[in-house]
């Protein structure tokens, strides 16, 4: 049963990420995703953490859109309950994210507001933010630079 569920989730994720170009309005498609088990605050926090982690990975110096997209995908895959939504958001918004990150004063909250992952009344995460939601992930989620190591760059 667990294998069947896993295969279904894999198929659904593959379909959502690689086959949603048929939809006329990608934002409409995103709103059609099934509700996640995350609260709106957790979604906002994870959006900010993902973007801040990627920004920190590059040391605030984004080399190219291609490398940014690669790192965004890598970061999204680390967040089990946010993975699917994150991958789709990053695919739709990578140009906006690139411009935000290369504009000189990157604020993850601004990008997450633009993607409608956060609301104006939400608070930006603190610099020392750690994920306390106990959501399963591939790796521990912290804001420390040591956690941003990507072995694929070796």
Buried (B, 14 or more C-beta within 10 A) or exposed (E): EEEEEEEEEEEEBEEBBEEBEEEEEBEEBBEEEEEBEBEEEBBBBBBBBBBBBBBBBBEEEBEEBEBBBBBBBBBBBBBEBBBBBBBBBBBBBBEEBBEBBEEEEBBBBBBBBEBBBBEEEBEBBEEEBBBEBEBEBEEEBBBEEEBBEEEEEE
